[in-house]
Amino acid sequence: MKRALPWLIGVGCLGVAAALIWRNPAQREVTATAETSATPAQPSPGPSGTTQPSAPQAAAGEEKIAYTFPDDAKMQEFLQLWQRRQASVVRMSVLQSYWNEEQTSLTELNQKLSTDYSMDVEKNYKLDDQQRVLIEVPAPPTPAPPSPPAPAGQ
């Protein structure tokens, strides 16, 4: 958990910063990086109904506009999707850190069982507390995978 906390705080801060930027009414022109949207800039209809580019090409050294939202509704739809994505990323990073922590703990426990009690953690054991002994028991047989069905007509 100690290793996961900095990641969790970092991703959380990133999400909060993104939410604050997108909700700021002064910044209606949202520019998305390549990570936020892989959708190319789409042309918008001109006054005569013809399709014109939505923004001039960015000069070298300027930010590249990945997508221009036609209206606030589309931007709000994107914002909701982005927030759901960020929440999933945060949950996945938390779960990944739990997984890593449990794997480390399991490795340490296996090593301790192996060195202190001469156990092979791949085998099955039964504890007889009356006699105070650990008994190795055979593993239950694993079921055979089902065979594929025979082709019809042969």
N, C-alpha and C positions, 0 to 999 in steps of 0.2 A: 504494500500500500504506500510505502514511503516513496517508491519510484513513480507511482501513478499520480500522486498528488500534484507535482509540478505540471505534468501533462494535462491533467484535468483543469487546473487553474488556467493554464495557457489557452486551452481550447475554449474554456468558458469566457475568458476575457475577450478572445477573438469574436465569439458569438455576440457578446454584449456590445462590443464596438461596432460590429456590422449592423446590429439592430438599431443602435443610436444613429448611425449615419443614414440608414434607409428611412428612418422615421422623421428625420430632420426636414421640415417643410422647405427650408431654404435651399436644400439640395435635391430638387426634383429630378435633375439630370443624373441618373445613376449610371456609373460606368462599372461594368463587371470585368474582372480579370479572366484569363483563360481558365482558371480553376473554377470560377463561379458559373460559367456558362460556355458550353461548346457551340452554342447556336450562333451562326454568322449573322452579321448585320443584315437586316432585311430592308428592302426599299420601301418607302412610304409613298402613297399616292399624292401626286401634285395637285394644284388647284384645278387643272383641266382634266383630272382623272387619269393622267398618265403616270407611269411609275418613274420616280426620281430617286436618286440616292438619298438616304436619310441624313447623312453627315459627310462632310468632305473627308477625304483620306487624311489620316493623322500624319503630320510631318515627322521626320526622323527625330527620335528623342521624346516625342509626346506619347501619351497613353493611347493605346489602340482601343477604340470602342468596339466591343464584341456584340452588343445588341442595344437597340434603341427601342424603348417601350412606346407603343402607339398611344396609350392612355393610362390613366391611374389604375383602372381596373386590372389591366394586364400586369402592371407593376406590383399591385397588391397580391395578385395570384402568384407571381414569381416570388415575392417576399414570403408568402406562406410556405411555398415549396422549399425555399432556401432554409427557412427556420426548421422545418421538419427534417431536412437533410442534416443540418447542424446538430439537432437533437440526437439523430441516429449516430452521427460520428462521435459525439460525446459519450453516448451509451456504449458504443462499441469500444472506445478507448478504455472506459472504465471496466468493461467486461474482459478486455484483453489484459489489463493490468491484474485483475483478479485471477485470471487464468495463469498468468506468469507467476504470480505469487503462490498460487496453489501448487503449480509444477515444482517450484523451488522447495516448498515445504515437503512435498511428496518425496522428492529426491533425498532431502535430508533425513526424513523418516526411514526411507528404504536403506540408506547407508547405516543408520543407527541400528536398525533391526538386523542387518547383515553382519555388522561387526560385533554387536553385543550379544546376539542370540543365535548366530550362525544360521540365519534363515535365508533361503532363496525366495525372494519376494514373488517369483513367478510361479511358485508351487502353492498348494492349498494346505492349510494347517487347521488343527482343532486343538483347543486348549482344554485339558482335563484338569480342572481346578481341585478335584479331590486328591489326585496323585501329584499335582503340581508339575505336570509335564505338558510339553507341546508335541503333538502327534502329527506327522505328515500323513495326509490322506490323498488318495489318487484324485486327480481332477475329473470332473464329470465329462463324459464323452461329448464332443462338440457335434451338433447335427450336421450331416452331410448337406451340401448345397443341393437344391432340387435340380434334377437333370432337365435339360431342355426338352420340350415336347417333340415327338417324332413328326417329321413332315407328313402331311396328309397325301394320300395317293401313292405311297411307296410300299 
